[in-house]
């Protein structure tokens, strides 16, 4: 925009612009007031204004320009005014001359003003962007610091309050830090540990193994879990621990974080579980021996008697009769052996899998009560131990229901939902007192066998029963099917 209150100068400007072809479009305002009106409606890249406009001065335009560069035009001998205008914020000034030579300089001055404005705007954008980046980075650093503090607080909270013992040492087994759980395990203080070589708390037989694990840690490899016995430094009591070592940086130095879990109770449970399994196996052997004695023994004794009579007899008729009786006994012996063998290792289970075996045993008991089986397993095969455990548990449960529950129906659901196999067993019998049922001294129900079998594979179970409300057990075990049975 060009602002000029002198008509002759406006005409000269228009004549010069048309003659030389200014490289920009322009609007002309004849007064300060008219210029304000234009500024309120339009956006301009530069403003050229005579200093004295009659109804105002060019410097009074600054509040309305909004960073638009202003070029002042003053009369001859008004350099002081121009300088003051520059100090006030004008971009440049031109001196009017009678020959209007200043109009020739005007396009160059305007172009410089626009270029300067563009450069200034670009620098401002860069500055703004830089400030934003600085703010974002500052906020990120603040957030990282906050998260670091939270992580440190979380680590300290876990370190101090976990039920596992934590101890931090350097690679020479010198003590650096320990949590209260570990101190309570051994009944010592941090000051006491600081004066000890922690390797000395381990029996000498473990030292070589520990040093090998240390070398693995130094190479960046995991040391893995390790069950080890640790000697209490004061009481000299041997405590079994499961330990895991992790390389860390502690107080700006390489260190080892050792997590120590007291497995005394787990060892005790495992021992009891093992004893239960052995007892179960012994009971199974006793049952097989009893079956052989009670079922096969009398048949073989009878067979021996008939064989002796057959050999001593001279009558063809009597021998034929004895041979027939011997054949019946032999068939009974074969059938009994098949029954005992099938009970020990059911051929349906071995050859066709868990689903078929459960269906088969359900059919065997279906003469006594209604058994409803639902399964999605189909022909899927699982590890032999898994199939055997579930089969024997279900058989034991059915046997219990038949003997004790006075039930009319049994409902069995056997499903695989990766990665677990889930078994629901329920009858509509008389139910039991759960507290009495879980009594380890209770005989005849086989509950301890069921518990030990499912726990031996790392599975879990839940028993739901009460007098008059039937009996229900839910079992879950993590496993996976495979094509080749037993692999």
C-alpha positions in Angstrom: 0.0 0.0 0.0 1.2 3.5 -0.9 0.0 6.4 1.3 0.3 10.0 0.1 -1.9 13.0 0.8 -0.4 15.1 -1.9 -2.3 14.7 -5.2 0.7 15.6 -7.4 2.9 13.1 -5.7 0.2 10.4 -6.0 0.0 11.1 -9.7 3.8 11.0 -10.1 3.8 7.6 -8.3 1.1 6.2 -10.5 2.8 7.5 -13.6 6.2 6.1 -12.5 4.6 2.7 -11.6 2.9 2.4 -14.9 5.9 3.5 -17.0 8.5 1.3 -15.3 6.1 -1.6 -14.5 6.6 -2.1 -10.7 6.9 -5.9 -10.0 4.0 -5.8 -7.5 0.4 -4.7 -7.2 -0.5 -1.8 -4.9 -3.3 0.3 -3.4 -3.2 4.0 -2.8 -4.5 5.7 0.3 -4.9 9.5 0.3 -4.9 10.0 4.0 -4.0 8.5 7.4 -7.7 7.6 8.0 -8.1 5.9 4.6 -5.0 3.9 5.2 -6.3 2.6 8.6 -9.5 1.5 6.8 -7.4 -0.4 4.2 -5.3 -2.0 6.9 -8.4 -3.2 8.7 -9.7 -5.0 5.6 -6.6 -6.2 3.7 -3.2 -7.8 4.2 -0.1 -6.2 2.7 3.5 -7.2 2.3 4.8 -3.6 2.7 3.5 -0.1 3.3 5.1 3.0 1.8 3.9 6.3 3.4 4.7 10.0 3.3 5.7 11.1 6.8 3.2 14.0 7.1 -0.2 12.9 6.0 -2.3 15.9 7.2 -4.6 13.8 9.5 -1.7 11.9 11.0 1.9 10.9 10.8 3.3 7.7 9.3 4.8 6.6 12.6 1.4 6.5 14.1 0.6 3.6 11.8 2.9 1.2 13.8 0.1 -0.1 16.1 -1.9 -1.1 13.1 0.8 -2.6 10.9 1.2 -6.0 12.7 4.8 -6.5 11.6 4.3 -5.1 8.1 7.5 -3.3 7.1 7.0 0.5 6.8 9.0 2.6 4.4 9.0 6.4 5.2 9.2 9.1 2.5 10.3 12.5 3.8 10.9 15.9 2.1 14.4 17.2 1.5 16.2 18.2 4.6 14.2 15.9 6.8 16.9 13.3 7.4 16.5 13.7 11.2 12.8 12.8 10.9 13.7 9.8 8.9 16.3 8.6 11.4 13.8 9.0 14.2 11.3 7.0 12.2 13.9 4.2 11.7 14.5 4.2 15.4 10.8 3.9 16.0 10.6 0.8 13.8 10.5 1.9 10.1 12.4 -0.4 7.7 13.9 2.3 5.5 13.3 5.8 4.3 13.5 7.7 1.0 14.0 11.5 0.4 11.7 13.2 -2.0 13.3 15.2 -4.8 11.9 17.5 -7.3 12.8 15.2 -10.2 11.0 12.2 -8.5 14.1 10.1 -8.7 13.1 8.5 -5.3 10.3 6.7 -7.2 13.0 4.8 -9.2 14.5 3.6 -5.9 11.1 2.7 -4.5 10.7 -0.8 -6.1 14.2 -1.8 -4.9 13.5 -0.6 -1.4 10.1 -2.3 -1.3 11.6 -5.5 -2.6 14.3 -5.4 0.1 11.7 -4.7 2.7 9.6 -7.7 1.6 12.6 -9.9 1.4 13.7 -8.8 4.9 10.2 -9.4 6.2 10.2 -12.9 4.7 13.6 -13.6 6.2 12.5 -12.3 9.5 9.3 -14.4 9.4 11.4 -17.5 8.4 13.7 -16.8 11.3 10.8 -16.4 13.6 9.3 -19.7 12.5 12.7 -21.3 13.0 12.9 -19.7 16.4 9.4 -20.8 17.3 10.1 -24.3 16.1 13.3 -24.4 18.0 11.6 -23.1 21.2 8.9 -25.8 20.7 11.6 -28.5 20.2 13.4 -27.2 23.3 10.2 -27.3 25.3 9.3 -30.8 24.0 12.8 -32.0 24.8 12.7 -30.4 28.2 9.4 -32.0 28.9 10.7 -35.3 27.7 13.7 -35.0 30.0 11.4 -34.0 32.8 9.2 -37.0 32.1 12.2 -39.3 31.8 13.5 -38.1 35.1 10.1 -38.6 36.6 9.8 -42.1 35.2 13.4 -42.8 36.4 12.4 -41.6 39.9 9.3 -43.8 39.7 11.3 -46.8 38.4 13.8 -46.3 41.2 11.0 -46.0 43.7 9.3 -49.1 42.3 12.6 -51.0 42.3 13.3 -49.9 45.9 9.8 -50.8 46.9 10.1 -54.3 45.3 13.6 -54.6 46.6 12.6 -53.8 50.2 9.2 -55.5 50.4 9.4 -58.7 48.3 9.3 -62.1 50.0 12.4 -63.1 48.1 15.9 -62.2 49.4 17.8 -59.7 47.2 21.5 -59.2 47.5 23.8 -57.1 45.3 27.5 -57.9 45.1 30.4 -57.0 42.8 32.1 -59.6 40.7 34.4 -60.5 43.5 31.4 -61.3 45.8 31.9 -58.2 47.9 28.7 -57.0 49.5 27.0 -53.9 48.2 23.4 -54.0 49.2 20.7 -56.4 50.5 17.0 -56.2 51.4 15.5 -56.8 54.8 14.1 -60.2 53.7 17.6 -61.6 53.1 18.9 -60.0 56.3 16.0 -61.6 58.3 16.7 -65.0 56.7 20.2 -65.0 58.1 19.7 -62.9 61.2 22.5 -60.5 60.2 23.0 -56.8 59.5 24.3 -55.0 56.4 27.4 -54.0 58.4 28.1 -57.6 59.1 27.7 -58.6 55.5 30.0 -55.8 54.3 32.8 -57.4 56.2 32.3 -60.9 54.6 33.0 -62.6 51.4 29.6 -63.9 50.4 31.0 -66.9 48.5 32.0 -68.3 51.9 28.3 -68.7 52.8 28.1 -71.4 50.2 29.3 -75.0 50.8 32.7 -75.5 49.1 31.1 -78.1 46.8 29.2 -75.3 45.1 32.1 -72.9 44.6 33.2 -74.3 41.1 29.6 -74.2 39.9 29.2 -70.6 41.1 32.4 -69.4 39.4 31.3 -71.0 36.1 28.0 -69.1 36.4 30.0 -65.9 37.1 31.9 -66.3 33.9 28.6 -66.7 32.0 27.4 -63.5 33.4 30.6 -61.7 32.5 30.0 -62.8 28.9 26.5 -61.5 28.9 24.8 -64.9 29.1 22.0 -65.8 31.6 23.0 -67.8 34.5 19.6 -69.5 34.7 17.9 -70.8 37.9 20.0 -72.7 40.3 18.9 -74.6 43.4 21.6 -74.4 46.0 22.0 -74.8 49.7 23.2 -71.7 51.7 24.8 -71.8 55.1 23.5 -69.2 57.6 26.7 -67.3 58.6 25.8 -67.2 62.3 23.6 -70.3 63.1 25.3 -72.4 60.3 21.8 -73.7 59.4 21.6 -75.0 55.8 18.8 -73.4 53.9 17.8 -74.5 50.4 17.4 -71.6 48.0 16.5 -71.1 44.3 18.7 -68.4 43.1 18.9 -66.4 39.9 21.8 -63.9 39.1 21.3 -60.9 36.9 24.1 -58.4 35.8 23.2 -54.8 36.7 24.8 -51.4 37.1 24.6 -50.3 40.7 26.0 -46.9 41.8 27.8 -46.6 38.5 29.6 -49.9 38.8 29.1 -53.4 37.3 27.4 -55.6 39.8 25.3 -58.8 40.3 21.8 -58.8 41.6 21.1 -62.2 43.2 17.4 -63.2 43.8 17.2 -65.8 46.5 13.9 -67.7 47.1 13.7 -69.9 50.2 12.3 -73.2 48.9 12.3 -75.1 52.2 8.5 -75.4 52.1 8.5 -76.4 48.4 11.1 -79.0 49.1 9.0 -80.4 51.9 5.9 -80.4 49.7 7.8 -82.1 46.9 9.1 -84.7 49.3 5.6 -85.4 50.6 4.3 -85.5 47.0 7.0 -88.0 46.1 6.1 -90.1 49.1 2.5 -90.0 48.1 3.3 -91.1 44.6 5.4 -94.0 45.9 2.6 -95.0 48.2 0.2 -94.9 45.3 2.4 -97.1 43.3 2.8 -99.5 46.2 -1.0 -99.6 46.6 -1.3 -100.3 42.8 1.2 -103.1 43.1 -0.6 -104.5 46.1 -3.9 -104.3 44.2 -2.4 -106.1 41.2 -0.9 -108.8 43.5 -4.3 -109.2 45.2 -6.1 -109.5 41.9 -3.6 -112.1 40.7 -3.9 -114.0 44.0 -7.7 -113.8 44.2 -8.6 -114.2 40.6 -5.8 -116.0 38.7 -4.5 -118.0 41.7 -7.7 -120.1 42.2 -8.1 -120.6 38.5 -4.5 -121.9 38.1 -5.0 -124.2 41.2 -8.1 -125.6 39.6 -6.3 -126.0 36.3 -3.6 -127.9 38.1 -6.1 -130.3 39.7 -7.9 -130.9 36.4 -4.5 -131.4 34.6 -3.4 -134.0 37.1 -6.8 -135.8 36.8 -6.5 -135.7 33.1 -3.1 -137.2 33.1 -4.0 -140.0 35.6 -7.3 -140.9 34.0 -7.6 -143.7 31.4 -11.2 -143.1 30.5 -11.6 -141.3 27.1 -14.9 -140.0 28.2 -13.6 -138.5 31.4 -10.6 -137.0 29.6 -12.8 -135.3 27.2 -14.9 -133.9 30.0 -11.8 -132.7 31.9 -10.4 -131.1 28.7 -13.6 -129.1 28.3 -13.4 -127.9 31.9 -9.7 -127.1 31.4 -10.5 -125.1 28.3 -13.1 -123.0 30.3 -10.6 -122.4 33.0 -7.9 -121.3 30.5 -10.4 -118.9 28.9 -11.2 -117.5 32.4 -7.5 -117.1 33.1 -7.0 -115.3 29.8 -10.0 -113.0 30.4 -8.8 -112.2 34.0 -5.3 -111.4 32.7 -6.8 -109.1 30.0 -8.9 -107.3 32.7 -5.9 -106.8 35.0 -3.7 -105.7 32.1 -6.3 -103.4 30.8 -6.8 -101.9 34.2 -3.0 -101.2 34.5 -2.6 -99.9 30.9 -5.9 -99.6 29.1 -5.5 -100.6 25.4 -8.1 -98.1 24.4 -6.2 -95.3 26.0 -2.9 -96.4 24.5 -4.2 -96.9 21.0 -7.0 -94.4 20.6 -6.4 -91.6 23.2 -8.0 -89.9 26.1 -11.4 -89.1 24.6 -12.0 -92.7 23.4 -10.9 -94.1 26.8 -13.2 -91.9 28.7 -16.1 -92.9 26.4 -15.2 -96.5 26.9 -15.1 -96.4 30.7 -18.3 -94.5 30.7 -20.0 -97.3 28.7 -18.6 -99.8 31.2 -20.3 -98.0 34.1 -23.4 -97.0 32.2 -25.3 -100.0 33.5 -25.1 -98.6 37.0 -26.0 -95.0 36.3 -26.3 -92.4 33.4 -22.9 -90.9 32.4 -23.0 -87.8 30.1 -19.7 -87.1 28.4 -18.9 -83.9 26.4 -15.5 -83.3 24.8 -13.9 -81.3 22.0 -10.7 -83.4 22.1 -11.7 -85.9 19.4 -8.6 -87.8 18.2 -6.1 -85.3 19.6 -3.3 -87.0 21.5 -1.4 -85.7 24.5 1.7 -86.8 26.4 1.3 -90.3 27.9 1.5 -89.1 31.4 -1.2 -86.5 30.9 -3.6 -89.0 29.3 -2.9 -91.6 32.0 -3.4 -89.1 34.9 -6.7 -87.8 33.6 -7.9 -91.2 32.7 -7.1 -92.7 36.1 -8.5 -89.6 37.9 -11.8 -89.8 36.0 -12.0 -93.6 36.6 -11.3 -93.0 40.3 -14.0 -90.3 40.5 -16.6 -92.5 38.7 -15.7 -95.4 41.0 -16.2 -93.1 44.1 -19.6 -91.9 42.7 -20.8 -95.5 42.2 -19.7 -96.6 45.6 -20.5 -93.6 47.8 -22.6 -90.9 46.1 -26.0 -92.6 45.5 -26.1 -90.6 42.3 -28.3 -91.0 39.2 -26.2 -89.0 36.8 -22.6 -88.1 36.1 -21.6 -85.2 33.9 -18.0 -85.1 32.4 -16.7 -82.3 30.3 -13.2 -82.7 28.9 -12.0 -79.9 26.7 -8.7 -78.5 25.3 -8.4 -74.7 25.0 -4.8 -73.8 24.2 -2.6 -74.1 26.2 -4.6 -76.0 28.8 -6.7 -79.1 29.1 -9.7 -78.6 31.4 -11.8 -81.4 33.0 -15.1 -80.8 34.8 -16.6 -83.7 36.7 -20.0 -83.5 38.5 -22.5 -85.9 40.0 -26.0 -85.4 41.4 -25.4 -87.5 44.5 -25.7 -86.9 48.2 -22.6 -84.7 48.4 -20.1 -84.6 51.2 -18.7 -82.4 54.0 -15.8 -80.7 52.1 -13.7 -80.4 55.3 -14.0 -84.1 56.1 -13.5 -85.0 52.5 -10.1 -83.3 52.3 -9.0 -84.9 55.5 -5.7 -86.7 54.6 -6.7 -89.5 57.0 -10.0 -90.2 55.1 -9.9 -93.7 53.5 -11.7 -95.1 50.6 -12.4 -92.0 48.5 -9.0 -91.8 46.8 -8.9 -87.9 47.1 -5.3 -87.9 48.1 -4.5 -89.9 45.0 -6.4 -87.5 42.8 -4.6 -84.5 44.3 -1.1 -86.1 44.1 -1.6 -87.1 40.5 -2.8 -83.7 39.2 -0.1 -81.9 41.3 2.6 -84.2 40.0 2.2 -82.7 36.5 2.0 -79.1 37.8 -1.8 -78.9 37.4 -4.4 -77.4 39.7 -7.8 -78.5 40.9 -10.9 -77.3 42.8 -13.4 -79.4 44.7 -17.0 -78.2 45.2 -19.4 -80.2 47.4 -21.6 -80.0 50.4 -24.2 -82.4 51.9 -27.2 -82.8 49.6 -25.6 -80.8 46.7 -23.7 -83.4 44.8 -20.0 -83.5 44.2 -17.9 -81.5 41.6 -14.3 -81.3 40.8 -12.6 -79.0 38.3 -9.1 -79.7 37.0 -6.8 -77.7 34.7 -3.4 -78.6 33.4 -1.1 -76.9 30.9 -0.1 -79.1 28.0 -0.1 -79.4 24.2 -1.3 -82.0 21.7 1.0 -83.6 19.2 0.8 -86.0 16.3 3.2 -88.6 17.5 1.9 -90.1 20.8 4.5 -90.3 23.5 7.0 -87.8 22.0 
